[in-house]
Amino acid sequence: MKRNRLPEATHFPGMRLMEEKDVKVVCKLLRTYLEKFDLAPIYSEVEVRHWFLHKGDDETRVVWAYVVEVYSLLPSIMLTV
């Protein structure tokens, strides 16, 4: 049984587990968010990949990092937040 698990259906359309393709954007968003604090870690893409992107099975998973894909009106543009 997972602690603090999410319901099967959420109010966030496009929500999914973080994948390798999300690392660059997640790193940029995390840096932007952490810049507002006087004291905060600075994550590289390698560190974001290591700490937030799980390698292995769900039995050994410790962190579940999620992203929400937001599609603009133009079908060729996709933002991940």
C-alpha positions in Angstrom: 0.0 0.0 0.0 1.4 3.4 -1.0 1.4 6.2 1.4 0.0 9.5 0.2 -1.0 7.9 -3.1 -3.0 9.8 -5.7 -6.5 8.9 -6.7 -7.0 7.1 -10.0 -8.6 10.2 -11.6 -7.3 13.6 -10.9 -8.4 17.2 -11.6 -5.2 17.7 -13.7 -5.7 16.6 -17.3 -2.4 15.5 -18.8 -0.8 14.5 -15.5 1.6 11.6 -15.8 4.8 10.2 -14.3 8.0 12.1 -15.2 10.0 10.7 -18.1 13.5 11.2 -19.5 12.1 13.6 -22.1 10.9 15.9 -19.2 14.3 16.3 -17.5 15.4 19.5 -19.3 12.1 21.4 -18.7 11.7 20.1 -15.2 15.2 21.3 -14.4 14.5 24.8 -15.8 11.1 25.1 -13.9 12.7 23.9 -10.6 15.6 26.4 -10.9 13.1 29.2 -11.6 11.0 28.2 -8.6 14.0 27.9 -6.3 15.5 31.3 -7.3 12.9 33.1 -5.1 14.5 31.6 -2.0 17.6 33.1 -0.3 19.1 29.7 0.3 18.3 26.8 -2.1 20.1 24.0 -3.9 21.0 24.5 -7.6 20.2 21.4 -9.5 21.9 20.4 -12.8 20.1 18.2 -15.3 22.2 15.3 -14.1 21.0 15.8 -10.6 17.3 16.2 -11.6 17.6 13.0 -13.6 19.2 11.2 -10.6 16.9 12.5 -7.8 13.5 12.7 -9.7 13.6 10.1 -12.5 13.2 6.6 -11.2 15.2 3.7 -12.5 13.8 0.3 -11.5 10.5 -1.1 -10.5 7.7 0.3 -8.4 8.7 -1.9 -5.4 11.9 0.1 -5.0 10.6 3.5 -6.0 11.0 6.2 -3.4 10.0 9.3 -5.3 7.1 9.7 -7.7 7.7 12.8 -9.8 4.8 13.9 -11.9 4.4 16.4 -14.7 1.4 17.9 -16.4 1.5 18.3 -20.1 -0.2 21.5 -21.2 -1.0 21.7 -24.9 -1.4 25.2 -26.5 -3.9 26.0 -29.2 -1.2 25.3 -31.7 -0.8 21.5 -32.0 3.0 21.7 -32.7 3.8 23.4 -29.3 3.8 21.4 -26.1 4.8 22.7 -22.7 5.5 20.5 -19.7 5.1 21.9 -16.3 
